[in-house]
Amino acid sequence: MYATQALTQLVPLAADELDKNKVTPGVLGFLVFAALAVGVWFLMKSMNRHMGRVDFEEAPDPAAEPADSDGEAAPAAGRAAASGKG
């Protein structure tokens, strides 16, 4: 016998006690909500762990000219050599 068939057999037994104005989610609703909350908590914990491992270095803006210690803009060839690209 399937679970849905078993539940439909029990519905007429509870129909006498059921007040249609006071229907609540009950224990099953709470358990589903609690399971979802625990799942979201684990996902957020995992996301924070993964984001902590990311080694992200933002590329400099090509329109902005970095200044040397003299206050002058560095030549383009010097910037490429200093960054290790070339």
C-alpha positions as CSV (number, residue, x, y, z in Angstrom):
1,M,0.0,0.0,0.0
2,Y,1.3,3.4,-0.9
3,A,1.8,6.1,1.7
4,T,-0.7,8.4,0.0
5,Q,-3.3,5.7,0.1
6,A,-2.6,5.2,3.8
7,L,-3.0,8.9,4.5
8,T,-6.3,9.1,2.6
9,Q,-7.6,6.3,4.8
10,L,-6.8,8.4,7.9
11,V,-8.4,11.6,6.7
12,P,-12.0,10.6,7.4
13,L,-11.0,9.7,11.0
14,A,-9.7,13.2,11.6
15,A,-12.5,15.0,9.9
16,D,-14.7,15.1,13.0
17,E,-11.9,16.7,15.1
18,L,-10.8,19.2,12.4
19,D,-11.9,22.8,12.9
20,K,-11.5,24.6,9.6
21,N,-11.1,28.0,11.3
22,K,-8.0,26.8,13.3
23,V,-5.9,25.0,10.7
24,T,-2.2,25.4,11.5
25,P,1.0,24.0,9.8
26,G,1.7,21.7,12.7
27,V,4.7,19.7,13.5
28,L,5.4,18.8,9.9
29,G,5.4,22.4,8.8
30,F,7.8,23.2,11.6
31,L,10.1,20.4,10.6
32,V,10.2,21.4,7.0
33,F,10.9,25.0,7.9
34,A,13.7,23.9,10.4
35,A,15.3,21.7,7.7
36,L,15.3,24.5,5.2
37,A,16.8,26.9,7.8
38,V,19.6,24.4,8.7
39,G,20.3,23.9,5.0
40,V,20.6,27.6,4.4
41,W,22.9,27.9,7.4
42,F,25.2,25.2,6.0
43,L,25.2,26.8,2.5
44,M,26.1,30.2,4.0
45,K,28.9,28.6,6.1
46,S,30.3,26.8,3.0
47,M,30.0,30.0,0.9
48,N,32.0,32.0,3.5
49,R,34.7,29.3,3.6
50,H,35.0,29.3,-0.2
51,M,35.0,33.1,-0.4
52,G,37.8,33.2,2.2
53,R,39.9,31.0,-0.1
54,V,39.6,33.3,-3.1
55,D,42.8,35.1,-3.9
56,F,41.5,38.0,-5.9
57,E,43.7,40.9,-7.0
58,E,41.9,43.7,-8.9
59,A,43.6,44.8,-12.1
60,P,44.7,48.5,-12.1
61,D,42.6,50.9,-14.1
62,P,44.3,51.5,-17.4
63,A,43.0,55.1,-17.6
64,A,44.7,56.0,-14.3
65,E,48.4,56.8,-14.6
66,P,50.3,55.8,-11.5
67,A,52.7,58.4,-10.2
68,D,56.4,57.8,-9.4
69,S,58.1,59.1,-6.3
70,D,58.9,62.3,-8.2
71,G,55.2,62.9,-8.9
72,E,55.5,62.1,-12.6
73,A,53.6,59.4,-14.4
74,A,55.5,56.2,-15.0
75,P,56.1,55.2,-18.7
76,A,54.1,52.3,-20.0
77,A,57.2,50.0,-20.5
78,G,58.2,50.6,-16.9
79,R,54.8,49.6,-15.6
80,A,54.8,46.3,-17.7
81,A,58.3,45.4,-16.4
82,A,57.4,46.2,-12.8
83,S,54.3,44.1,-12.9
84,G,56.1,41.1,-14.3
85,K,54.3,41.2,-17.7
86,G,56.1,41.8,-20.8
